[in-house]
């Protein structure tokens, strides 16, 4: 992915810097777990467990953010 961004003249932070920033953004309102996803490559498919996170009450989080910015 880094090469793709570089080919478009987009500068991105290192993975270490991205992880550091992500730790500051993610709080206890997020749930992180591993789940099976299907990855297709050429003519074969592979099921792998990969990490992902989600916010269980996304609508309330959006409403809170909008309310904070309206003040």
Gaussian input, Z-matrix of N, CA and C with variables (Angstrom, degrees):
# hf/3-21g

backbone

0 1
 N
 C     1     B1
 C     2     B2     1     A1
 N     3     B3     2     A2     1     D1
 C     4     B4     3     A3     2     D2
 C     5     B5     4     A4     3     D3
 N     6     B6     5     A5     4     D4
 C     7     B7     6     A6     5     D5
 C     8     B8     7     A7     6     D6
 N     9     B9     8     A8     7     D7
 C    10    B10     9     A9     8     D8
 C    11    B11    10    A10     9     D9
 N    12    B12    11    A11    10    D10
 C    13    B13    12    A12    11    D11
 C    14    B14    13    A13    12    D12
 N    15    B15    14    A14    13    D13
 C    16    B16    15    A15    14    D14
 C    17    B17    16    A16    15    D15
 N    18    B18    17    A17    16    D16
 C    19    B19    18    A18    17    D17
 C    20    B20    19    A19    18    D18
 N    21    B21    20    A20    19    D19
 C    22    B22    21    A21    20    D20
 C    23    B23    22    A22    21    D21
 N    24    B24    23    A23    22    D22
 C    25    B25    24    A24    23    D23
 C    26    B26    25    A25    24    D24
 N    27    B27    26    A26    25    D25
 C    28    B28    27    A27    26    D26
 C    29    B29    28    A28    27    D27
 N    30    B30    29    A29    28    D28
 C    31    B31    30    A30    29    D29
 C    32    B32    31    A31    30    D30
 N    33    B33    32    A32    31    D31
 C    34    B34    33    A33    32    D32
 C    35    B35    34    A34    33    D33
 N    36    B36    35    A35    34    D34
 C    37    B37    36    A36    35    D35
 C    38    B38    37    A37    36    D36
 N    39    B39    38    A38    37    D37
 C    40    B40    39    A39    38    D38
 C    41    B41    40    A40    39    D39
 N    42    B42    41    A41    40    D40
 C    43    B43    42    A42    41    D41
 C    44    B44    43    A43    42    D42
 N    45    B45    44    A44    43    D43
 C    46    B46    45    A45    44    D44
 C    47    B47    46    A46    45    D45
 N    48    B48    47    A47    46    D46
 C    49    B49    48    A48    47    D47
 C    50    B50    49    A49    48    D48
 N    51    B51    50    A50    49    D49
 C    52    B52    51    A51    50    D50
 C    53    B53    52    A52    51    D51
 N    54    B54    53    A53    52    D52
 C    55    B55    54    A54    53    D53
 C    56    B56    55    A55    54    D54
 N    57    B57    56    A56    55    D55
 C    58    B58    57    A57    56    D56
 C    59    B59    58    A58    57    D57
 N    60    B60    59    A59    58    D58
 C    61    B61    60    A60    59    D59
 C    62    B62    61    A61    60    D60
 N    63    B63    62    A62    61    D61
 C    64    B64    63    A63    62    D62
 C    65    B65    64    A64    63    D63
 N    66    B66    65    A65    64    D64
 C    67    B67    66    A66    65    D65
 C    68    B68    67    A67    66    D66
 N    69    B69    68    A68    67    D67
 C    70    B70    69    A69    68    D68
 C    71    B71    70    A70    69    D69
 N    72    B72    71    A71    70    D70
 C    73    B73    72    A72    71    D71
 C    74    B74    73    A73    72    D72
 N    75    B75    74    A74    73    D73
 C    76    B76    75    A75    74    D74
 C    77    B77    76    A76    75    D75
 N    78    B78    77    A77    76    D76
 C    79    B79    78    A78    77    D77
 C    80    B80    79    A79    78    D78
 N    81    B81    80    A80    79    D79
 C    82    B82    81    A81    80    D80
 C    83    B83    82    A82    81    D81
 N    84    B84    83    A83    82    D82
 C    85    B85    84    A84    83    D83
 C    86    B86    85    A85    84    D84
 N    87    B87    86    A86    85    D85
 C    88    B88    87    A87    86    D86
 C    89    B89    88    A88    87    D87
 N    90    B90    89    A89    88    D88
 C    91    B91    90    A90    89    D89
 C    92    B92    91    A91    90    D90
 N    93    B93    92    A92    91    D91
 C    94    B94    93    A93    92    D92
 C    95    B95    94    A94    93    D93
 N    96    B96    95    A95    94    D94
 C    97    B97    96    A96    95    D95
 C    98    B98    97    A97    96    D96
 N    99    B99    98    A98    97    D97
 C   100   B100    99    A99    98    D98
 C   101   B101   100   A100    99    D99
 N   102   B102   101   A101   100   D100
 C   103   B103   102   A102   101   D101
 C   104   B104   103   A103   102   D102
 N   105   B105   104   A104   103   D103
 C   106   B106   105   A105   104   D104
 C   107   B107   106   A106   105   D105
 N   108   B108   107   A107   106   D106
 C   109   B109   108   A108   107   D107
 C   110   B110   109   A109   108   D108
 N   111   B111   110   A110   109   D109
 C   112   B112   111   A111   110   D110
 C   113   B113   112   A112   111   D111
 N   114   B114   113   A113   112   D112
 C   115   B115   114   A114   113   D113
 C   116   B116   115   A115   114   D114
 N   117   B117   116   A116   115   D115
 C   118   B118   117   A117   116   D116
 C   119   B119   118   A118   117   D117
 N   120   B120   119   A119   118   D118
 C   121   B121   120   A120   119   D119
 C   122   B122   121   A121   120   D120
 N   123   B123   122   A122   121   D121
 C   124   B124   123   A123   122   D122
 C   125   B125   124   A124   123   D123
 N   126   B126   125   A125   124   D124
 C   127   B127   126   A126   125   D125
 C   128   B128   127   A127   126   D126
 N   129   B129   128   A128   127   D127
 C   130   B130   129   A129   128   D128
 C   131   B131   130   A130   129   D129
 N   132   B132   131   A131   130   D130
 C   133   B133   132   A132   131   D131
 C   134   B134   133   A133   132   D132
 N   135   B135   134   A134   133   D133
 C   136   B136   135   A135   134   D134
 C   137   B137   136   A136   135   D135
 N   138   B138   137   A137   136   D136
 C   139   B139   138   A138   137   D137
 C   140   B140   139   A139   138   D138
 N   141   B141   140   A140   139   D139
 C   142   B142   141   A141   140   D140
 C   143   B143   142   A142   141   D141
 N   144   B144   143   A143   142   D142
 C   145   B145   144   A144   143   D143
 C   146   B146   145   A145   144   D144
 N   147   B147   146   A146   145   D145
 C   148   B148   147   A147   146   D146
 C   149   B149   148   A148   147   D147
 N   150   B150   149   A149   148   D148
 C   151   B151   150   A150   149   D149
 C   152   B152   151   A151   150   D150
 N   153   B153   152   A152   151   D151
 C   154   B154   153   A153   152   D152
 C   155   B155   154   A154   153   D153
 N   156   B156   155   A155   154   D154
 C   157   B157   156   A156   155   D155
 C   158   B158   157   A157   156   D156
 N   159   B159   158   A158   157   D157
 C   160   B160   159   A159   158   D158
 C   161   B161   160   A160   159   D159
 N   162   B162   161   A161   160   D160
 C   163   B163   162   A162   161   D161
 C   164   B164   163   A163   162   D162
 N   165   B165   164   A164   163   D163
 C   166   B166   165   A165   164   D164
 C   167   B167   166   A166   165   D165
 N   168   B168   167   A167   166   D166
 C   169   B169   168   A168   167   D167
 C   170   B170   169   A169   168   D168
 N   171   B171   170   A170   169   D169
 C   172   B172   171   A171   170   D170
 C   173   B173   172   A172   171   D171
 N   174   B174   173   A173   172   D172
 C   175   B175   174   A174   173   D173
 C   176   B176   175   A175   174   D174
 N   177   B177   176   A176   175   D175
 C   178   B178   177   A177   176   D176
 C   179   B179   178   A178   177   D177
 N   180   B180   179   A179   178   D178
 C   181   B181   180   A180   179   D179
 C   182   B182   181   A181   180   D180
 N   183   B183   182   A182   181   D181
 C   184   B184   183   A183   182   D182
 C   185   B185   184   A184   183   D183
 N   186   B186   185   A185   184   D184
 C   187   B187   186   A186   185   D185
 C   188   B188   187   A187   186   D186
 N   189   B189   188   A188   187   D187
 C   190   B190   189   A189   188   D188
 C   191   B191   190   A190   189   D189
 N   192   B192   191   A191   190   D190
 C   193   B193   192   A192   191   D191
 C   194   B194   193   A193   192   D192
 N   195   B195   194   A194   193   D193
 C   196   B196   195   A195   194   D194
 C   197   B197   196   A196   195   D195
 N   198   B198   197   A197   196   D196
 C   199   B199   198   A198   197   D197
 C   200   B200   199   A199   198   D198
 N   201   B201   200   A200   199   D199
 C   202   B202   201   A201   200   D200
 C   203   B203   202   A202   201   D201
 N   204   B204   203   A203   202   D202
 C   205   B205   204   A204   203   D203
 C   206   B206   205   A205   204   D204
 N   207   B207   206   A206   205   D205
 C   208   B208   207   A207   206   D206
 C   209   B209   208   A208   207   D207
 N   210   B210   209   A209   208   D208
 C   211   B211   210   A210   209   D209
 C   212   B212   211   A211   210   D210

   B1=1.4369
   B2=1.5315
   B3=1.3213
   B4=1.4564
   B5=1.5271
   B6=1.3218
   B7=1.4739
   B8=1.5161
   B9=1.3232
   B10=1.4655
   B11=1.5236
   B12=1.3399
   B13=1.4618
   B14=1.5226
   B15=1.3333
   B16=1.4576
   B17=1.5269
   B18=1.3431
   B19=1.4607
   B20=1.5227
   B21=1.3294
   B22=1.4675
   B23=1.5261
   B24=1.3380
   B25=1.4678
   B26=1.5204
   B27=1.3343
   B28=1.4562
   B29=1.5140
   B30=1.3149
   B31=1.4554
   B32=1.5238
   B33=1.3397
   B34=1.4536
   B35=1.5245
   B36=1.3174
   B37=1.4554
   B38=1.5251
   B39=1.3153
   B40=1.4609
   B41=1.5273
   B42=1.3220
   B43=1.4635
   B44=1.5248
   B45=1.3072
   B46=1.4648
   B47=1.5341
   B48=1.3221
   B49=1.4697
   B50=1.5325
   B51=1.3297
   B52=1.4585
   B53=1.5261
   B54=1.3245
   B55=1.4658
   B56=1.5234
   B57=1.3261
   B58=1.4642
   B59=1.5236
   B60=1.3217
   B61=1.4575
   B62=1.5199
   B63=1.3148
   B64=1.4678
   B65=1.5234
   B66=1.3340
   B67=1.4618
   B68=1.5226
   B69=1.3215
   B70=1.4553
   B71=1.5235
   B72=1.3218
   B73=1.4604
   B74=1.5225
   B75=1.3123
   B76=1.4633
   B77=1.5236
   B78=1.2955
   B79=1.4556
   B80=1.5181
   B81=1.3082
   B82=1.4594
   B83=1.5250
   B84=1.3174
   B85=1.4607
   B86=1.5270
   B87=1.3202
   B88=1.4575
   B89=1.5174
   B90=1.3048
   B91=1.4566
   B92=1.5188
   B93=1.3296
   B94=1.4576
   B95=1.5277
   B96=1.3076
   B97=1.4648
   B98=1.5183
   B99=1.3000
   B100=1.4655
   B101=1.5305
   B102=1.3201
   B103=1.4607
   B104=1.5268
   B105=1.3293
   B106=1.4714
   B107=1.5350
   B108=1.3079
   B109=1.4595
   B110=1.5157
   B111=1.3179
   B112=1.4601
   B113=1.5265
   B114=1.3230
   B115=1.4482
   B116=1.5168
   B117=1.3179
   B118=1.4660
   B119=1.5168
   B120=1.3044
   B121=1.4585
   B122=1.5230
   B123=1.2990
   B124=1.4664
   B125=1.5258
   B126=1.3229
   B127=1.4651
   B128=1.5267
   B129=1.3280
   B130=1.4597
   B131=1.5305
   B132=1.3159
   B133=1.4493
   B134=1.5170
   B135=1.3110
   B136=1.4492
   B137=1.5253
   B138=1.3155
   B139=1.4608
   B140=1.5224
   B141=1.3297
   B142=1.4667
   B143=1.5172
   B144=1.3218
   B145=1.4559
   B146=1.5139
   B147=1.3166
   B148=1.4587
   B149=1.5264
   B150=1.3298
   B151=1.4626
   B152=1.5255
   B153=1.2987
   B154=1.4540
   B155=1.5201
   B156=1.3193
   B157=1.4612
   B158=1.5242
   B159=1.3069
   B160=1.4510
   B161=1.5195
   B162=1.2852
   B163=1.4575
   B164=1.5171
   B165=1.3323
   B166=1.4619
   B167=1.5198
   B168=1.3097
   B169=1.4577
   B170=1.5276
   B171=1.3095
   B172=1.4592
   B173=1.5248
   B174=1.3016
   B175=1.4675
   B176=1.5225
   B177=1.3375
   B178=1.4644
   B179=1.5286
   B180=1.3272
   B181=1.4634
   B182=1.5298
   B183=1.3299
   B184=1.4673
   B185=1.5153
   B186=1.3277
   B187=1.4683
   B188=1.5206
   B189=1.3249
   B190=1.4641
   B191=1.5182
   B192=1.3304
   B193=1.4660
   B194=1.5205
   B195=1.3203
   B196=1.4674
   B197=1.5256
   B198=1.3077
   B199=1.4679
   B200=1.5191
   B201=1.3289
   B202=1.4741
   B203=1.5255
   B204=1.3333
   B205=1.4633
   B206=1.5286
   B207=1.3021
   B208=1.4645
   B209=1.5284
   B210=1.3129
   B211=1.4782
   B212=1.4673
   A1=110.10
   A2=116.15
   A3=119.99
   A4=111.11
   A5=115.97
   A6=119.80
   A7=111.59
   A8=116.52
   A9=119.98
   A10=110.25
   A11=116.69
   A12=119.44
   A13=110.99
   A14=116.35
   A15=120.37
   A16=111.03
   A17=117.85
   A18=120.95
   A19=112.05
   A20=116.19
   A21=121.20
   A22=112.07
   A23=116.27
   A24=123.12
   A25=112.52
   A26=115.63
   A27=121.53
   A28=107.82
   A29=115.98
   A30=120.78
   A31=109.14
   A32=116.57
   A33=120.52
   A34=109.10
   A35=115.31
   A36=121.07
   A37=110.18
   A38=115.13
   A39=119.45
   A40=109.27
   A41=115.56
   A42=119.82
   A43=110.68
   A44=117.04
   A45=121.19
   A46=110.90
   A47=116.25
   A48=120.03
   A49=110.85
   A50=117.00
   A51=120.16
   A52=110.54
   A53=117.28
   A54=120.67
   A55=111.10
   A56=116.95
   A57=121.12
   A58=110.34
   A59=116.50
   A60=121.02
   A61=111.01
   A62=117.02
   A63=121.13
   A64=111.35
   A65=117.56
   A66=120.26
   A67=110.89
   A68=117.04
   A69=120.60
   A70=112.77
   A71=117.18
   A72=121.34
   A73=111.40
   A74=116.19
   A75=120.95
   A76=109.14
   A77=116.37
   A78=120.67
   A79=109.99
   A80=117.17
   A81=120.30
   A82=113.36
   A83=117.97
   A84=120.99
   A85=112.94
   A86=116.85
   A87=121.09
   A88=109.66
   A89=115.97
   A90=121.77
   A91=107.09
   A92=115.93
   A93=121.11
   A94=108.57
   A95=115.69
   A96=120.87
   A97=109.57
   A98=115.43
   A99=121.41
   A100=107.30
   A101=115.59
   A102=120.41
   A103=109.41
   A104=116.96
   A105=119.75
   A106=111.50
   A107=115.51
   A108=122.57
   A109=108.27
   A110=116.29
   A111=121.62
   A112=108.41
   A113=116.11
   A114=122.39
   A115=108.18
   A116=115.87
   A117=120.98
   A118=109.11
   A119=115.28
   A120=120.61
   A121=107.57
   A122=115.05
   A123=122.07
   A124=108.99
   A125=117.81
   A126=118.63
   A127=113.30
   A128=118.17
   A129=117.92
   A130=111.19
   A131=114.52
   A132=121.55
   A133=108.97
   A134=114.93
   A135=120.52
   A136=108.43
   A137=116.56
   A138=121.18
   A139=107.23
   A140=115.38
   A141=120.97
   A142=109.39
   A143=116.13
   A144=120.21
   A145=107.85
   A146=115.41
   A147=121.02
   A148=109.53
   A149=117.10
   A150=119.66
   A151=111.22
   A152=115.60
   A153=121.62
   A154=107.94
   A155=116.46
   A156=119.04
   A157=108.96
   A158=114.69
   A159=120.20
   A160=109.43
   A161=114.99
   A162=121.75
   A163=107.04
   A164=118.04
   A165=120.17
   A166=113.74
   A167=118.47
   A168=120.35
   A169=109.17
   A170=116.23
   A171=121.89
   A172=112.51
   A173=117.88
   A174=120.79
   A175=110.95
   A176=117.19
   A177=120.57
   A178=110.72
   A179=117.26
   A180=120.85
   A181=110.91
   A182=116.97
   A183=120.49
   A184=110.05
   A185=117.06
   A186=120.72
   A187=110.76
   A188=118.30
   A189=121.38
   A190=111.77
   A191=116.40
   A192=120.69
   A193=111.02
   A194=117.13
   A195=121.01
   A196=110.03
   A197=116.62
   A198=121.00
   A199=111.18
   A200=117.75
   A201=121.34
   A202=111.27
   A203=116.34
   A204=119.87
   A205=112.65
   A206=118.39
   A207=120.83
   A208=111.71
   A209=117.31
   A210=120.36
   A211=113.43
   D1=-36.04
   D2=-179.75
   D3=-57.95
   D4=-43.91
   D5=179.77
   D6=-63.51
   D7=-37.80
   D8=179.82
   D9=-63.27
   D10=-46.48
   D11=177.03
   D12=-61.70
   D13=-42.57
   D14=-179.22
   D15=-61.78
   D16=-37.56
   D17=178.75
   D18=-65.22
   D19=-22.96
   D20=177.68
   D21=-96.63
   D22=9.75
   D23=-178.21
   D24=59.84
   D25=37.33
   D26=176.49
   D27=-104.59
   D28=126.19
   D29=179.53
   D30=-95.37
   D31=127.42
   D32=179.36
   D33=-124.24
   D34=157.00
   D35=-179.93
   D36=-72.31
   D37=161.65
   D38=176.93
   D39=-67.55
   D40=163.39
   D41=-179.75
   D42=-61.12
   D43=-38.41
   D44=178.53
   D45=-60.76
   D46=-45.47
   D47=179.19
   D48=-66.13
   D49=-37.60
   D50=178.88
   D51=-65.01
   D52=-41.87
   D53=179.25
   D54=-65.27
   D55=-39.47
   D56=178.51
   D57=-62.33
   D58=-43.67
   D59=178.12
   D60=-65.23
   D61=-40.99
   D62=-179.39
   D63=-62.52
   D64=-38.33
   D65=178.32
   D66=-61.42
   D67=-34.31
   D68=178.69
   D69=-73.76
   D70=-27.15
   D71=-178.25
   D72=-84.48
   D73=-42.59
   D74=-176.27
   D75=-74.46
   D76=130.99
   D77=177.43
   D78=-125.68
   D79=-167.14
   D80=-176.07
   D81=-69.06
   D82=-7.80
   D83=179.79
   D84=-81.96
   D85=-4.23
   D86=178.37
   D87=-103.16
   D88=148.07
   D89=176.38
   D90=-117.54
   D91=126.89
   D92=179.05
   D93=-113.60
   D94=136.82
   D95=178.27
   D96=-157.73
   D97=175.96
   D98=176.48
   D99=-106.54
   D100=140.25
   D101=-179.85
   D102=-144.08
   D103=154.66
   D104=179.65
   D105=-77.05
   D106=131.36
   D107=175.42
   D108=-127.67
   D109=151.30
   D110=178.35
   D111=-97.17
   D112=126.52
   D113=177.05
   D114=-114.50
   D115=129.22
   D116=178.30
   D117=-105.17
   D118=133.64
   D119=176.11
   D120=-139.80
   D121=116.24
   D122=-175.57
   D123=56.53
   D124=-116.10
   D125=-175.05
   D126=-104.45
   D127=5.65
   D128=-179.31
   D129=-122.41
   D130=152.02
   D131=178.48
   D132=-112.97
   D133=147.06
   D134=-178.53
   D135=-135.28
   D136=135.74
   D137=176.56
   D138=-100.47
   D139=123.52
   D140=178.95
   D141=-131.65
   D142=146.08
   D143=172.47
   D144=-86.54
   D145=123.65
   D146=-179.35
   D147=-129.34
   D148=153.80
   D149=179.50
   D150=-75.57
   D151=145.37
   D152=172.19
   D153=-154.10
   D154=162.61
   D155=177.42
   D156=-135.25
   D157=157.95
   D158=179.95
   D159=-150.07
   D160=164.03
   D161=177.94
   D162=-109.40
   D163=114.39
   D164=-173.89
   D165=-62.21
   D166=-33.71
   D167=-178.52
   D168=-117.49
   D169=67.38
   D170=-174.50
   D171=-63.86
   D172=-39.49
   D173=-178.24
   D174=-61.65
   D175=-43.67
   D176=178.55
   D177=-65.24
   D178=-38.42
   D179=178.98
   D180=-63.62
   D181=-42.07
   D182=178.28
   D183=-64.95
   D184=-43.75
   D185=178.84
   D186=-60.74
   D187=-42.21
   D188=177.99
   D189=-62.39
   D190=-42.93
   D191=179.72
   D192=-63.94
   D193=-44.10
   D194=178.86
   D195=-62.66
   D196=-42.45
   D197=179.89
   D198=-62.32
   D199=-41.56
   D200=179.08
   D201=-63.12
   D202=-39.22
   D203=-177.07
   D204=-79.53
   D205=-16.97
   D206=178.92
   D207=-81.39
   D208=-17.52
   D209=179.75
   D210=-69.58

